[in-house]
Amino acid sequence: MTRTKLGPSWHDHLALFTIAFSVLLGLLRFSLFDRLDPTHCDALLTKGSWLDNAHRNWQPEGCMLHSYKPADASRCLASRRVVFVGDSVTRTLYFQFVHIIDPKLPTAPPQDDRKHTDFSLSADSNVTLDFIWDPFLNTSSLQALISPQYTGNLSPQVPALLVVGSGLWYLRYANASGGLPAWEAMVNEHITTISAAPVKPAEEIVFLPVEDVVASKLSPERYNTMHTPDIDAMNSDLYHRIRSSYADSLWQFSGTIEAVPVSFPLVFNQMLDDSQTEDGLHFSDTVIKTQANILLNLRCNNEWPSIPPMDKTCCRAYPWPSAIQFIVLTIIVAWTCISVRLCRCSPRYLSLGKGGANGKDYLPTAVFGATLCIIYLADRTGLWLKEQKEFSPLAFAFLVLTSLFVGMVTLHRGDKDLGFLNRDQSDEWKGWMQMAILIYHYFGASKISGIYNPIRVLVAAYLFMTGYGHTTFYLKKADFSFLRIAQVMVRLNLLTLALVYTMNTDYLSYYFTPLVSMWFMIIYATMAIGSQLNDNTSFLVCKILSSMAMFAVFMRLTWPLESLFTVLKQLFNIDWSVREWNFRVTLDQYIVYWGMLTAVAVVKIREHHLTEHFLWPMLVKIACGCSVLILLWFTGFELAQESKFTYNAWHPYISFLPITAFVILRNATPVLRSSSSRVFAFIGKCSLETFIIQFHFWLAGDTKGILLIIPGARWRPLNFVLTSFVFIYVSHQVAWASGEITSWVCDQRRKTLPTTNREVLRQGPSEQGIEAVCLVRPGEDRSSSGEDCPETETPVHSQRWLKSLTRVAQYQSTIIKAWEHNQIEVEARVGLAILFMWIANILWTNS
């Protein structure tokens, strides 16, 4: 092949360069900055910005802020004591904190003389929440807290959290309090006492900054006494007493300087906005509630179990892998290195997707293993930052319209009518739906009912194609062999299962793969039972309807599913949520059967040549008119729903209407059937991979946040471009690698698994002309005919390691050849894989 100026694989070079650049940038940032703040506690307390104008989504720099609910807080604070001490500003924070712990508790003090008193509240989780009114921080109650007394050998039970805040009263009543000098003396005394205490007075101590005021909104009395320069001076004094010692201790490698054991959330003043206060002093509940949430993140994040989702990355260290997970990761890294070594030893020029025989054997495992490694680094380490999602209507609309424009400008028309729901059209359909779902996930648009409802229809459309495609296959080919089951199940589950063990996640969390796997087995059983009578239309339709009825009864009676999951827990150590799975399945439990009935109808229409009937054109026009009306009705209906929960109740029974209407309109004429978008079809061919990989790469925190290669919220658009390009490239390569590995596992010498739901046979990836990056160095011999690897200028001390790796690689090559020469049957291969997974499950423990 003649190369252009950039070469046929310029996109591969660009993608690999972007990946290398991203890794190096991540390592540089991690070594320079995260060494000083590895858990991003400092970032949580000092840096951040609002992502929205409503002041509801606060973004600490470089980490994800968890929004605590009562159940979350009870895990950390149950049967413990939390104490707030200070003035009215601290009291406002106290009541918002109380409301997060238990929504039944009040959000404000009574509006009478009792508000300037102490409060003690108890939550349902037995958390004791105390507030001590002490605006000058000079009472004996505070002294008892920061300098607890010991009785005999018994240590007092210290509070889980102690929050202290004051300062404005020293300005408001300067004559009585002594003003700034008295305040500085008080702060110095308390911090000295806390630092000198033999036991830390509380598990987490927070000294609040003196709150900035909005002078233009203050009352005359406050305006004349509370001056911004004084507040700045007080906060500067606090900062140098607390933060400077902390910063010095970070830079001291010898560790001789000890930081003051007090947290100073200077970021609280950055969160204040003039529009969020009426009196210039007390700010809105949304702002103060976010401040309370920061306190919970500070105190509780690192106490969460080391299990996904990893959506609490502020003040939380990434867990070390458990013993079994570490073994799995070691095997993946070693296998990837060996595969790369074998690729470099291959006798011919190698490229991703096309090359010599040896390259075809080992390159897929190298690509697959390298992808697992980079996904682990992305979402289970601090190599790259993770931040929260934020829905922007303008950005959402812009990306949707841009995607539509790109899809339209890449339309092409075939030379002939390709038929109803042909392969190109199916790929295109999956592609544009996947792009819509990805944009929806990136912006976290699930809270917007008008967007959530159509996305639910797109998920149902995927399942419709599952029913349609597999039913069409079994009607045409009647292949009910174990090989067919292995081909489909391995292809669907290969990446998902690899991530389950690599990332220590739950299989059901990747809900699409379990869904389509379950539905494939149901379709298989439905079509296989009495398959000799599948030519009888009445029998076939009755069989499909009977399967639908039995499955509906099975899902309505919750005890069968609960019993099944109990057995899985006892035998395989698989702990799945019955409630979550029941929701996922019942939401689309009828659309697959509609796809099966549609496949039967299409096959019978072709068999009886009904399209040649003189009334067919009129029937098509009537169907198109009805389809337009159905789409208009559905749009109005879904927008009129009160919430997404209201729509969910209707969805299982009406989702077939817009899907059927779209299919009819999309296939109304030969021109429409022969036309498709190249970009959408490209995405559609790797739609399974994009859906799964997005959980950890592109998105982050198991889909709860987004991945940032370049730090800083202002660089989000550039991050989106970089991560999107790498994400799509990696997904495309993994789709190819997964197909090759599936062929290898299932020994598909003559058959390969289709990438669309209708096609039964497809060309192998090596026949599609996909180019990629050569894995040999420039200047090395690419035309070697099978001898040893070309010599490189390898340092002497590395040659022994390379020789050892080569011997291991040759041993792996022997195993692969034995596998390929049918010395291990497909049934035995699948059985061995299941056995290995069972052993891993039994031995698996969370770190």
Solvent accessible surface area in square Angstrom, and as a share of the most:
residue,aa,sasa,rsa
1,M,165,0.74
2,T,127,0.74
3,R,111,0.40
4,T,98,0.57
5,K,205,0.87
6,L,125,0.62
7,G,7,0.07
8,P,32,0.20
9,S,1,0.01
10,W,121,0.42
11,H,63,0.28
12,D,0,0.00
13,H,95,0.42
14,L,81,0.41
15,A,0,0.00
16,L,69,0.34
17,F,136,0.57
18,T,9,0.05
19,I,29,0.15
20,A,50,0.38
21,F,87,0.36
22,S,2,0.01
23,V,37,0.21
24,L,121,0.60
25,L,45,0.22
26,G,0,0.00
27,L,94,0.47
28,L,101,0.50
29,R,17,0.06
30,F,87,0.36
31,S,63,0.41
32,L,96,0.48
33,F,128,0.53
34,D,8,0.04
35,R,105,0.38
36,L,24,0.12
37,D,20,0.10
38,P,85,0.54
39,T,34,0.20
40,H,21,0.09
41,C,36,0.22
42,D,27,0.14
43,A,10,0.08
44,L,0,0.00
45,L,7,0.04
46,T,20,0.12
47,K,102,0.43
48,G,24,0.23
49,S,48,0.31
50,W,47,0.16
51,L,39,0.19
52,D,30,0.16
53,N,147,0.76
54,A,55,0.42
55,H,19,0.08
56,R,169,0.62
57,N,30,0.15
58,W,5,0.02
59,Q,3,0.01
60,P,0,0.00
61,E,73,0.33
62,G,3,0.03
63,C,0,0.00
64,M,5,0.02
65,L,21,0.10
66,H,27,0.12
67,S,67,0.43
68,Y,9,0.03
69,K,114,0.48
70,P,49,0.31
71,A,72,0.56
72,D,23,0.12
73,A,0,0.00
74,S,29,0.19
75,R,153,0.56
76,C,13,0.08
77,L,0,0.00
78,A,44,0.34
79,S,74,0.48
80,R,51,0.19
81,R,95,0.35
82,V,0,0.00
83,V,0,0.00
84,F,0,0.00
85,V,0,0.00
86,G,0,0.00
87,D,4,0.02
88,S,13,0.08
89,V,31,0.18
90,T,1,0.01
91,R,18,0.06
92,T,32,0.19
93,L,5,0.02
94,Y,0,0.00
95,F,2,0.01
96,Q,6,0.03
97,F,0,0.00
98,V,0,0.00
99,H,52,0.23
100,I,9,0.05
101,I,5,0.03
102,D,7,0.04
103,P,73,0.46
104,K,151,0.64
105,L,30,0.15
106,P,63,0.40
107,T,56,0.33
108,A,52,0.40
109,P,18,0.11
110,P,46,0.29
111,Q,149,0.66
112,D,63,0.33
113,D,136,0.71
114,R,151,0.55
115,K,62,0.26
116,H,80,0.36
117,T,60,0.35
118,D,85,0.44
119,F,32,0.13
120,S,80,0.52
121,L,40,0.20
122,S,74,0.48
123,A,6,0.05
124,D,104,0.54
125,S,28,0.18
126,N,99,0.51
127,V,0,0.00
128,T,51,0.29
129,L,0,0.00
130,D,17,0.09
131,F,1,0.00
132,I,19,0.10
133,W,41,0.14
134,D,2,0.01
135,P,11,0.07
136,F,45,0.19
137,L,1,0.00
138,N,107,0.55
139,T,51,0.30
140,S,91,0.59
141,S,49,0.32
142,L,2,0.01
143,Q,72,0.32
144,A,65,0.50
145,L,21,0.10
146,I,2,0.01
147,S,36,0.23
148,P,25,0.16
149,Q,149,0.66
150,Y,87,0.33
151,T,108,0.63
152,G,74,0.71
153,N,157,0.81
154,L,138,0.69
155,S,76,0.49
156,P,49,0.31
157,Q,150,0.67
158,V,29,0.17
159,P,8,0.05
160,A,0,0.00
161,L,0,0.00
162,L,0,0.00
163,V,0,0.00
164,V,4,0.03
165,G,3,0.03
166,S,8,0.05
167,G,0,0.00
168,L,5,0.03
169,W,59,0.21
170,Y,10,0.04
171,L,11,0.06
172,R,61,0.22
173,Y,92,0.35
174,A,44,0.34
175,N,160,0.82
176,A,93,0.72
177,S,23,0.15
178,G,42,0.41
179,G,8,0.08
180,L,48,0.24
181,P,99,0.62
182,A,32,0.25
183,W,1,0.00
184,E,70,0.31
185,A,63,0.49
186,M,16,0.07
187,V,0,0.00
188,N,70,0.36
189,E,95,0.43
190,H,12,0.05
191,I,12,0.06
192,T,78,0.46
193,T,33,0.19
194,I,5,0.03
195,S,58,0.37
196,A,78,0.61
197,A,23,0.18
198,P,119,0.75
199,V,66,0.38
200,K,77,0.33
201,P,1,0.01
202,A,0,0.00
203,E,73,0.33
204,E,29,0.13
205,I,1,0.01
206,V,0,0.00
207,F,4,0.02
208,L,9,0.05
209,P,12,0.08
210,V,2,0.01
211,E,16,0.07
212,D,48,0.25
213,V,17,0.10
214,V,17,0.09
215,A,41,0.32
216,S,102,0.66
217,K,81,0.34
218,L,18,0.09
219,S,44,0.28
220,P,95,0.60
221,E,96,0.43
222,R,66,0.24
223,Y,120,0.46
224,N,99,0.51
225,T,41,0.24
226,M,9,0.04
227,H,85,0.38
228,T,67,0.39
229,P,98,0.62
230,D,39,0.20
231,I,1,0.00
232,D,75,0.39
233,A,53,0.41
234,M,2,0.01
235,N,13,0.07
236,S,51,0.33
237,D,31,0.16
238,L,0,0.00
239,Y,80,0.30
240,H,114,0.51
241,R,72,0.26
242,I,2,0.01
243,R,22,0.08
244,S,36,0.23
245,S,24,0.15
246,Y,53,0.20
247,A,38,0.30
248,D,70,0.36
249,S,26,0.17
250,L,52,0.26
251,W,147,0.52
252,Q,74,0.33
253,F,169,0.71
254,S,84,0.54
255,G,49,0.47
256,T,105,0.61
257,I,65,0.33
258,E,149,0.67
259,A,39,0.30
260,V,24,0.14
261,P,46,0.29
262,V,12,0.07
263,S,17,0.11
264,F,0,0.00
265,P,0,0.00
266,L,49,0.24
267,V,0,0.00
268,F,11,0.04
269,N,22,0.11
270,Q,90,0.40
271,M,0,0.00
272,L,29,0.15
273,D,52,0.27
274,D,90,0.47
275,S,79,0.51
276,Q,37,0.16
277,T,7,0.04
278,E,171,0.77
279,D,46,0.24
280,G,0,0.00
281,L,7,0.04
282,H,54,0.24
283,F,12,0.05
284,S,34,0.22
285,D,83,0.43
286,T,37,0.21
287,V,0,0.00
288,I,5,0.03
289,K,94,0.40
290,T,14,0.08
291,Q,11,0.05
292,A,0,0.00
293,N,15,0.08
294,I,0,0.00
295,L,0,0.00
296,L,0,0.00
297,N,0,0.00
298,L,18,0.09
299,R,21,0.08
300,C,0,0.00
301,N,0,0.00
302,N,95,0.48
303,E,100,0.45
304,W,39,0.14
305,P,61,0.39
306,S,27,0.17
307,I,69,0.35
308,P,33,0.21
309,P,52,0.33
310,M,8,0.04
311,D,18,0.09
312,K,8,0.03
313,T,13,0.07
314,C,0,0.00
315,C,6,0.04
316,R,17,0.06
317,A,52,0.40
318,Y,60,0.23
319,P,35,0.22
320,W,216,0.76
321,P,30,0.19
322,S,10,0.06
323,A,73,0.57
324,I,29,0.15
325,Q,11,0.05
326,F,120,0.50
327,I,90,0.46
328,V,28,0.16
329,L,23,0.12
330,T,69,0.40
331,I,102,0.52
332,I,26,0.13
333,V,71,0.41
334,A,46,0.36
335,W,84,0.30
336,T,13,0.07
337,C,55,0.33
338,I,17,0.09
339,S,0,0.00
340,V,55,0.31
341,R,41,0.15
342,L,15,0.07
343,C,0,0.00
344,R,57,0.21
345,C,30,0.18
346,S,10,0.07
347,P,25,0.16
348,R,143,0.52
349,Y,58,0.22
350,L,1,0.00
351,S,4,0.02
352,L,13,0.07
353,G,4,0.03
354,K,87,0.37
355,G,30,0.29
356,G,2,0.02
357,A,75,0.58
358,N,50,0.26
359,G,3,0.03
360,K,97,0.41
361,D,47,0.25
362,Y,7,0.03
363,L,5,0.02
364,P,4,0.02
365,T,14,0.08
366,A,5,0.04
367,V,19,0.11
368,F,17,0.07
369,G,6,0.05
370,A,49,0.38
371,T,9,0.05
372,L,6,0.03
373,C,36,0.22
374,I,20,0.10
375,I,0,0.00
376,Y,33,0.12
377,L,71,0.35
378,A,0,0.00
379,D,1,0.01
380,R,13,0.05
381,T,37,0.21
382,G,14,0.13
383,L,11,0.06
384,W,3,0.01
385,L,10,0.05
386,K,4,0.02
387,E,1,0.00
388,Q,20,0.09
389,K,39,0.16
390,E,46,0.20
391,F,49,0.20
392,S,38,0.25
393,P,88,0.55
394,L,152,0.76
395,A,36,0.28
396,F,30,0.13
397,A,45,0.35
398,F,133,0.55
399,L,29,0.14
400,V,56,0.32
401,L,115,0.57
402,T,52,0.30
403,S,18,0.12
404,L,92,0.46
405,F,133,0.55
406,V,53,0.31
407,G,0,0.00
408,M,105,0.47
409,V,91,0.52
410,T,33,0.19
411,L,78,0.39
412,H,59,0.26
413,R,154,0.56
414,G,23,0.22
415,D,157,0.81
416,K,144,0.61
417,D,64,0.33
418,L,61,0.31
419,G,23,0.22
420,F,48,0.20
421,L,3,0.01
422,N,8,0.04
423,R,60,0.22
424,D,50,0.26
425,Q,2,0.01
426,S,3,0.02
427,D,1,0.00
428,E,11,0.05
429,W,6,0.02
430,K,20,0.08
431,G,0,0.00
432,W,72,0.25
433,M,0,0.00
434,Q,2,0.01
435,M,38,0.17
436,A,27,0.21
437,I,3,0.02
438,L,9,0.05
439,I,13,0.06
440,Y,14,0.05
441,H,37,0.17
442,Y,19,0.07
443,F,19,0.08
444,G,27,0.26
445,A,0,0.00
446,S,41,0.27
447,K,180,0.76
448,I,69,0.35
449,S,25,0.16
450,G,26,0.25
451,I,31,0.16
452,Y,19,0.07
453,N,0,0.00
454,P,47,0.29
455,I,15,0.08
456,R,15,0.05
457,V,13,0.08
458,L,22,0.11
459,V,5,0.03
460,A,0,0.00
461,A,2,0.02
462,Y,15,0.06
463,L,0,0.00
464,F,2,0.01
465,M,3,0.01
466,T,11,0.06
467,G,0,0.00
468,Y,3,0.01
469,G,1,0.01
470,H,21,0.09
471,T,0,0.00
472,T,3,0.02
473,F,9,0.04
474,Y,2,0.01
475,L,36,0.18
476,K,102,0.43
477,K,107,0.45
478,A,65,0.50
479,D,32,0.17
480,F,43,0.18
481,S,49,0.32
482,F,78,0.32
483,L,56,0.28
484,R,10,0.03
485,I,29,0.15
486,A,3,0.03
487,Q,8,0.04
488,V,6,0.04
489,M,52,0.23
490,V,26,0.15
491,R,29,0.11
492,L,32,0.16
493,N,11,0.05
494,L,39,0.19
495,L,7,0.03
496,T,1,0.00
497,L,52,0.26
498,A,21,0.17
499,L,0,0.00
500,V,20,0.12
501,Y,29,0.11
502,T,0,0.00
503,M,0,0.00
504,N,22,0.11
505,T,17,0.10
506,D,56,0.29
507,Y,32,0.12
508,L,13,0.06
509,S,52,0.34
510,Y,1,0.00
511,Y,24,0.09
512,F,22,0.09
513,T,0,0.00
514,P,5,0.03
515,L,2,0.01
516,V,7,0.04
517,S,6,0.04
518,M,43,0.19
519,W,0,0.00
520,F,0,0.00
521,M,74,0.33
522,I,32,0.16
523,I,0,0.00
524,Y,38,0.15
525,A,45,0.35
526,T,8,0.05
527,M,0,0.00
528,A,30,0.23
529,I,122,0.62
530,G,20,0.20
531,S,36,0.23
532,Q,148,0.66
533,L,88,0.44
534,N,11,0.05
535,D,126,0.65
536,N,80,0.41
537,T,57,0.33
538,S,79,0.51
539,F,68,0.28
540,L,0,0.00
541,V,45,0.26
542,C,79,0.48
543,K,23,0.10
544,I,0,0.00
545,L,75,0.37
546,S,56,0.36
547,S,14,0.09
548,M,48,0.22
549,A,55,0.42
550,M,132,0.59
551,F,24,0.10
552,A,22,0.17
553,V,84,0.48
554,F,72,0.30
555,M,6,0.03
556,R,190,0.69
557,L,83,0.41
558,T,67,0.39
559,W,160,0.56
560,P,22,0.14
561,L,5,0.02
562,E,82,0.37
563,S,54,0.35
564,L,86,0.43
565,F,17,0.07
566,T,68,0.39
567,V,69,0.40
568,L,33,0.16
569,K,91,0.39
570,Q,136,0.60
571,L,101,0.50
572,F,68,0.28
573,N,58,0.30
574,I,34,0.17
575,D,105,0.54
576,W,55,0.19
577,S,54,0.35
578,V,36,0.21
579,R,211,0.77
580,E,73,0.33
581,W,17,0.06
582,N,33,0.17
583,F,81,0.34
584,R,52,0.19
585,V,1,0.01
586,T,37,0.22
587,L,9,0.04
588,D,1,0.01
589,Q,17,0.08
590,Y,55,0.21
591,I,5,0.02
592,V,0,0.00
593,Y,1,0.00
594,W,87,0.31
595,G,0,0.00
596,M,0,0.00
597,L,42,0.21
598,T,26,0.15
599,A,0,0.00
600,V,5,0.03
601,A,48,0.37
602,V,17,0.10
603,V,15,0.09
604,K,27,0.12
605,I,44,0.22
606,R,89,0.32
607,E,96,0.43
608,H,118,0.53
609,H,113,0.50
610,L,81,0.40
611,T,72,0.42
612,E,136,0.61
613,H,87,0.39
614,F,160,0.67
615,L,86,0.43
616,W,68,0.24
617,P,76,0.48
618,M,117,0.52
619,L,99,0.49
620,V,36,0.20
621,K,150,0.64
622,I,98,0.50
623,A,28,0.21
624,C,25,0.15
625,G,36,0.35
626,C,66,0.39
627,S,2,0.01
628,V,68,0.39
629,L,120,0.60
630,I,50,0.25
631,L,56,0.28
632,L,120,0.59
633,W,117,0.41
634,F,15,0.06
635,T,69,0.40
636,G,42,0.40
637,F,38,0.16
638,E,8,0.04
639,L,112,0.56
640,A,81,0.63
641,Q,27,0.12
642,E,160,0.72
643,S,36,0.23
644,K,43,0.18
645,F,147,0.61
646,T,52,0.30
647,Y,0,0.00
648,N,20,0.10
649,A,71,0.55
650,W,126,0.44
651,H,0,0.00
652,P,19,0.12
653,Y,125,0.48
654,I,16,0.08
655,S,2,0.01
656,F,66,0.27
657,L,47,0.23
658,P,9,0.05
659,I,3,0.02
660,T,37,0.22
661,A,1,0.01
662,F,52,0.22
663,V,4,0.03
664,I,53,0.27
665,L,47,0.23
666,R,33,0.12
667,N,10,0.05
668,A,23,0.18
669,T,58,0.33
670,P,72,0.45
671,V,72,0.41
672,L,72,0.36
673,R,45,0.16
674,S,6,0.04
675,S,20,0.13
676,S,4,0.03
677,S,1,0.01
678,R,143,0.52
679,V,43,0.25
680,F,15,0.06
681,A,13,0.10
682,F,79,0.33
683,I,11,0.06
684,G,1,0.01
685,K,94,0.40
686,C,0,0.00
687,S,9,0.06
688,L,26,0.13
689,E,1,0.01
690,T,0,0.00
691,F,8,0.03
692,I,1,0.00
693,I,0,0.00
694,Q,0,0.00
695,F,18,0.08
696,H,1,0.00
697,F,4,0.02
698,W,9,0.03
699,L,0,0.00
700,A,0,0.00
701,G,1,0.01
702,D,16,0.08
703,T,31,0.18
704,K,104,0.44
705,G,0,0.00
706,I,2,0.01
707,L,2,0.01
708,L,1,0.00
709,I,4,0.02
710,I,31,0.16
711,P,46,0.29
712,G,7,0.06
713,A,36,0.28
714,R,193,0.70
715,W,105,0.37
716,R,39,0.14
717,P,95,0.60
718,L,74,0.37
719,N,0,0.00
720,F,41,0.17
721,V,92,0.53
722,L,36,0.18
723,T,1,0.01
724,S,22,0.14
725,F,69,0.29
726,V,3,0.01
727,F,1,0.01
728,I,41,0.21
729,Y,19,0.07
730,V,10,0.06
731,S,0,0.00
732,H,36,0.16
733,Q,9,0.04
734,V,0,0.00
735,A,12,0.09
736,W,20,0.07
737,A,0,0.00
738,S,1,0.00
739,G,13,0.13
740,E,15,0.07
741,I,17,0.09
742,T,1,0.00
743,S,24,0.15
744,W,57,0.20
745,V,24,0.14
746,C,1,0.01
747,D,31,0.16
748,Q,16,0.07
749,R,153,0.56
750,R,217,0.79
751,K,90,0.38
752,T,29,0.17
753,L,20,0.10
754,P,21,0.14
755,T,33,0.19
756,T,5,0.03
757,N,38,0.19
758,R,29,0.11
759,E,61,0.27
760,V,27,0.15
761,L,104,0.52
762,R,46,0.17
763,Q,108,0.48
764,G,15,0.14
765,P,9,0.06
766,S,36,0.23
767,E,111,0.50
768,Q,75,0.33
769,G,33,0.32
770,I,38,0.19
771,E,26,0.12
772,A,0,0.00
773,V,17,0.10
774,C,20,0.12
775,L,48,0.24
776,V,16,0.09
777,R,133,0.49
778,P,125,0.78
779,G,85,0.82
780,E,28,0.12
781,D,77,0.40
782,R,100,0.37
783,S,95,0.61
784,S,18,0.12
785,S,93,0.60
786,G,48,0.46
787,E,120,0.54
788,D,126,0.65
789,C,38,0.23
790,P,37,0.23
791,E,173,0.77
792,T,50,0.29
793,E,173,0.78
794,T,31,0.18
795,P,71,0.45
796,V,124,0.71
797,H,151,0.67
798,S,29,0.19
799,Q,71,0.31
800,R,202,0.74
801,W,153,0.54
802,L,38,0.19
803,K,125,0.53
804,S,45,0.29
805,L,26,0.13
806,T,27,0.16
807,R,148,0.54
808,V,71,0.41
809,A,1,0.00
810,Q,106,0.47
811,Y,151,0.57
812,Q,6,0.03
813,S,15,0.10
814,T,85,0.49
815,I,75,0.38
816,I,3,0.02
817,K,109,0.46
818,A,29,0.23
819,W,40,0.14
820,E,45,0.20
821,H,119,0.53
822,N,73,0.38
823,Q,131,0.58
824,I,51,0.26
825,E,98,0.44
826,V,17,0.10
827,E,96,0.43
828,A,47,0.36
829,R,3,0.01
830,V,29,0.17
831,G,36,0.34
832,L,73,0.36
833,A,47,0.37
834,I,92,0.47
835,L,83,0.41
836,F,130,0.54
837,M,51,0.23
838,W,100,0.35
839,I,71,0.36
840,A,17,0.13
841,N,25,0.13
842,I,77,0.39
843,L,100,0.50
844,W,38,0.13
845,T,87,0.51
846,N,79,0.41
847,S,68,0.44
